[in-house]
Structure formats: C-alpha cells, structure tokens
Amino acid sequence: MKIPALIVLAVALLVSGCSSLRFPGVFRIDVGQGNLITKEMIEKLRVGMTPRQVEYVMGSAMITDTFHPDRWDYLYSLETGKGILVQNQLTLYFDNERLARIDTSRYKDPEALRNDLLKQMGLPVPAANAPAADSEIQPKPEPDTAPPENAEA
C-alpha cells in the first residue's frame, strides 16, 4: 500500500509544478506588467504638482501603500518567454497634497531598459550614438525627368 501512495504523491507534486517547468519547443509569451514610464512623462513632472496633476501625467500608480499614502510607486516589469526579466521603478513622494520628491534611483530610461534586455539575451547592444533603425531608411531619389543636356531638340 505504501508504494502506490508514494507514486500518487510523486505524480501530484510533478503535475502541480508544471507551470514552472520549461518544456522544450513550447512557446511562452512575453509578459509585461505595470506602468510604462517614458522620458516625456518624467520631463513633465514638477515638484509642487497636485496628486491629480501627477495622475494625469503618469496614470494611476501601480502601488499606493495604505500605510504610506504619500508615496506612489510606478513599477514596470517585463519577463520574456525565455525567462529574462527587466524591471523599472519610479517612486513619487507627496507632502501636504503636493509632489515633494521624485526618486529616480531605480529608474532606467527606455533605451537603457532595452539595452539591458538585449545584453541579457546575448544580442549586440547598439552604440549610444548609433542611429535608430527607423532613421536608417533613406528615401528613394526622385527620377530625373529633365532631358539630357546633350540631347538634340
């Protein structure tokens, strides 16, 4: 009787952990959660703004702590299907219903976040002053419709 019970227990443990296993050939999606924080959003923030103005610029905070209502945390995390994780965080502090401090110590601009992801994936990281892929596309020149100079009229 002990052996079947152990087999059932072992199978139950194996089946319960299936979501954490990574089977070869099985596609897993990238999961992004939280607030995307852009440079433009941070540039619009000003000390002295009201919570309503901050919410207009940044959107709703991911975390508003019940015990610390004057602290808003904006978090973003992206986990790729391959298990690579990148995270970003911005914390805002209020005092007397006004934005008092902007903590960017754990914030990465979107370009640095992308470079971190590329580095973890083992892909080449573009140079800081390299043009973006979109700007490399050159427009085709207009066809020359003027008659050649040495052509007889």
C-alpha positions, 0 to 999 in steps of 0.5 A: 500500500505504501508504494502506490501512495508514494507514486500518487504523491510523486505524480501530484507534486510533478503535475502541480509544478508544471507551470514552472517547468520549461518544456522544450519547443513550447512557446511562452509569451512575453509578459509585461506588467505595470506602468510604462514610464517614458522620458516625456512623462518624467520631463513633465513632472514638477515638484509642487504638482497636485496628486491629480496633476501627477495622475494625469501625467503618469496614470494611476500608480501601480502601488499606493501603500495604505500605510504610506499614502504619500508615496506612489510607486510606478513599477514596470516589469517585463519577463520574456518567454525565455525567462529574462526579466527587466524591471523599472521603478519610479517612486513619487513622494507627496507632502501636504497634497503636493509632489515633494520628491521624485526618486529616480534611483531605480529608474532606467530610461527606455533605451537603457531598459532595452539595452539591458534586455538585449545584453541579457539575451546575448544580442549586440547592444547598439552604440549610444550614438548609433542611429535608430533603425527607423532613421536608417531608411533613406528615401528613394531619389526622385527620377530625373525627368529633365532631358539630357543636356546633350540631347538634340531638340 
